Amino acid sequence: METLLQIKNLKTRFHTEDGTVHAVNGIFYDLKAGEVLGVVGESGCGKSVHALSIMRLIPCPPGDIEAGEVWFAGRDLLKLSESGMRQVRGRDIAMVFQDPMTSLNPVYTVGFQIVEALTLHMQMDTAQARQRAAELLTMVGIPGAKQRLDNYPHQFSGGMRQRAMIAMALSCEPKLLIADEPTTALDVTIQAQIVELVKRLQEELGMAVMWITHDLGVVAELAQTINVMYAGFIIERGDVHDIYKRTRHPYTLGLLGSLPRLDEAPGTKLVSIPGLPPDLIALPKGCPFAARCIYRIDRCIEENPPLMPADGLDHQVACWRWEEIAGRTSS
């Protein structure tokens, strides 16, 4: 498959009264056409900020995309004019945000908001756009779609609002859909429906999907590749099954250990990661996870490891001791 998105040395900062927050710290990766990528990590690790940087939606000030390249379909998005970027947003790359109530404009009908995107990007007239909007709402499982076009967001439940957001995101048949924790505000049964919906639509439409979440269970079901982020760095990257079966970074081990499992004996305690994430205003010189890591050595405190191949080129890890960790964790 051809490479659709290529991130090179992306760095995003926020300049505050307390100092400069190093939110994204020089990340590199490729996303292929039709691939489903899971981006995981705890709150504040840079997952959402890196996605907003791709979309050029970082508020400036205080935010600033300090360095890097974001190549999409042969163009560096960071070098496009604002009008050029508006043509990309919605048309080529669409984004579904965490809270659908704040993403939909409360004073316009749901139909108007979907029709607006179709008339802007797809050159449809209003009648064509309304018909297509009804088809899209039907596609995402909203009953009585034609009548619901004239409803306002407050007349939809949380799950239906998120479905409407997905319909709007898919309206212009984007090459890449970025879903930023789209199920966080929903109950468990609705979460499962939304995940299944995105999975089905991705297979039918063949688009690439970037699913941003802190839920490793969702990623296991949906993604083909995983980026594990910590303190603005990608600390482990690889095939989803490889990451789960042959974990090589202590932080990823901690995340997986905190998941309840059906195959464990009753009474088995979940693992917790001691300590707190580093202050992003004053990042440590060495590995950002070193202060919380039971495997750390002096080199970890002095020198931050780059992403390096582990067990093959497709599995990468930023850890000086990954080979010893592999030996201790192999079953």
N, C-alpha and C positions, 0 to 999 in steps of 0.2 A: 504493500500500500504506500501511496505517496505521502510525504510529510505535509500536513495541513498548517500546523502552527509550530513555530520554533522560537523558544525563549532563550536569549543569550544574556547572561550577566545582569539580570534585572535587579535594580536597587530602588526601593521606594522609602522615602523619609517623611517624617512629620515634624515640623519645627514648632516647638511649644515653648511656653515661658520657662518650663523646668529643664529644657534641653531638647536635643534632637532624638526623636524616636526612630530607631533603625528597624523598620517594620518588615522589609524584604531585603535580603542581604546577598545579592549576587547569585540568583538561581539560574540553572540551565536545564532545559528538557525539550523534547520533541513530542508532538501529538500527531498521530497519523489520521488520515481521512477515515471516518467510520469507527474510530477507536473510542472506547469508553474509559476515561481516566478518573480514578478516585483520588481526591486530594484530602488527606486526613491529618488530624493533629488537634491539640487542645485549643481552647479559646485564646486568642491573642498571638497565635503562632505565624500569622501572615497569610492564611488561606484566602480569606476574602479580599484582603488588600492586594494580593498578587492578581486576582481575577479582575478587580476594579482597575488595576494598572493596565491590564490587557485591553480593557474597554475604554481607557482614558477617562475614567469617571472619578479619579482622585480629586477631592476639592483642593484647590490651590489659590491662596494659602488655606491651611497650614501645610498641606501635602505637596510633595515634589517627587516626580519620577526622576531620580538623580542620574541614573545611567542605565544602559542596556539597549537591547533590540528585541522587538516583538514582530517576527516575520509571519505574515498570514497571506497565503495565496500569492506569494512573490513580492509583497510590499511590507516595509517596516512601518507598522501602525504608529509608532512614536514619532515618525517624521511627517505624517499626514497633517494637513490643515484641519481645523475644526470642522469645516464643511465637508471635507473628504471623510473624516471620521464618522460624521452623522450618516453618511451613506453606508458605512460598514455596519454600524449599530442597527440591529433589528433585521437588516437585510442579509448580511453574511454571518454575523455573530449575534446571537440573542441571549438574553440573560433572564433567569427567573430568580427573584430575590426571596429572602427568608420569610418575610411577613407580607402576605398578599394584600392585607388591608391597607398598608401604607404604600404599596406599589401601584395599586389601582387608584385613579383619581375619583374621590367620592362624589364629585358634582357632575360627572358625566356617566352616561349609561355604559355598561360593559360592551354592548354592541358598537357604540360610537368609538370606543378606544381601540377595538380590533379593526374597525373599518378605517380609522385614521391611518394605521400602519399600512394597510393594503393600498389605500389611495396614494400614499406618499411613496412607497417603495415599488409597488407592483403595477402602477399606472392603471388601476381599475376605476370605473365610475362607481358612484355610490350604490347603485342597484347590484352591480356585480360583486362589490365588496361585501354588502350585507348577505348576499347568498353564500359567499365563501365563508363569512364569519359564522353563519349558522352551521355550515358543514364542519367547520373547525370545532365548534362547541359540541356537536354530535360526536366527532372523532374522539374527543377527550371525555366522553361519557356523561354529558349534561343533558338530561331529558327535556323535551319541549324547547329545543334550542331556538327556534324562530321567535317564540314568545319571550324567552329569557334575554334576547338581545336588548330589549327595552327596559330591563331591570337595572337598578343601580347596585354598586358593590355591596351595600349594606343588606340588600335583599338576598344575597348568596350566603351560604354557610362557609366556614373556613376552608373546608375541602373543595367546595365548588369554586371559591375564589381562586384557589391555587390551580385548579383545572383551567379556569378562565385565563389565568396568567400563562399557563403552558400553551393554551390555544393561541394567545396573542404572540408568544415567543415563536411558535411554529408557523405563524401566518405567512411569513415571507420565505418559507422553506430555507432556513439558514443552514450553512455548512457546519456550524458549531453551536451547540447549546450549552451555556454555562448555567448550572443549577446550584445556587449558593444556599446550602442548608434549607431546601424548599419544604422539608417536612417537619422542621423543628417545632413550629407552632401548632401542629396537628396531633390528634390522638393516634394511638398505635394502629388501630384498624385502618384509619384514613391514610396514615403514613404508608402502610403496605400497599394500598390501592394506588397511591401516587407513584411509588417505586415501580410497580407492575406496569402502570400506564406509560411511564418514560421508557421502560425497557421495551415494551411492545412498539411504541412509536419510533424508537431508535432503530429497531430491526426493520420496520416497515419503510422508513424514510432513508435509512443508511447514513444519517448524520453522525458527526462526532459529538460526544457528550463529555463535559467536565463536571463531575459531581463532587461538590465540596461539602464535607461533613466531618463530625467528630465521632460518628457511629460506624465502627468497623464492621458491624453486622450487615448494614446496608451495602457497604462497599463490596463485601464478599459475594453478595447476591448479584450485584449490578456491573461492577467494573472488570476490565481486563488487565489494567495496569494501575499501580498505586504510587503516588508521591506521598511520603510521610514527611510532614514539615514540623520543625521545632525552632522557635526563636528566629523566624525569618529565613531559615535555611532548609533545603531539602536534605534530610539526613539518611533516607533510604528510599530506593526506587526500584521497581521491578514488576514482573508478572504477579497477578494477585495470588495465585496458588503458591508460587515460589516464596513470596513474602510471608504467607501464613505458615507454610510448612518448614521453610528454612530461614527463619528470621535471623538477621545478622546484627541489628543495632539494639543496644540495651533499652533505648526508649521505646522502640517498636515492641520489644519483648514485654515491657511494662504495660503498654496499651492492650496487647492481646491477653495478658494475664489478668487484666481488670474486667474482661468479658465473662459473663456467666456462660457455662457450657452444659449441654444436656448429657454429655457422655462422662461427666465427672461424678465421683461418689457424693452422696448426700453429705452436707456439712462441710464440703471443701470451701475454704476461704478464698475470696478474691484477693488478688495482689494489688497493692497500692504503690505508687511511685513516691518515695519520700521527698520532702523539700518543695520548693517553688520554682517556677520558670525564672530565668534571669531577667534583670531590669533591662529593657530594650533601649534605655537612654545610656546605660553604662554596660555594654556587653563585655563579657570577659575576653581576655586575649586568646585563650585556647578554645577547646570544644565547649559550646554553650550548655551541654548537658553534663559536663564533668562534675559539677558540684552535687548532682543527684545520683551519680553513677557508681555502682558497686565495683565496676571493673576498671576504674580510672587508675592511671599511672601518672608519673610526673610529666610525661610528654603531652598527655591530654590537657593539662593545665597550661602548658606553655605554647602549644601549637594546635590550631584548629584543622582537623583533617578534611581534605577535599573529598568529594564523591569519587569512589574508586571501584573498579570491577570486583565483584565478590561472586564466586561460583559461576563465572561466565559474564560476558559483556552486558547481558540484559538485566542483570541484578547488580545494583550499585549501592554502596554504603559509605557513609562518612564516619568511620570509626577506625582507630589505630589497632584495635585488638579484635577485629571481627573474626579472624581465623581461630583465635582461642575461644571466643564465644561460640563459634560454630561447633567446636570440639566438645564443649561442655553441654550444649543444648541438643546435640544429635541424639536421636532415639535409637 
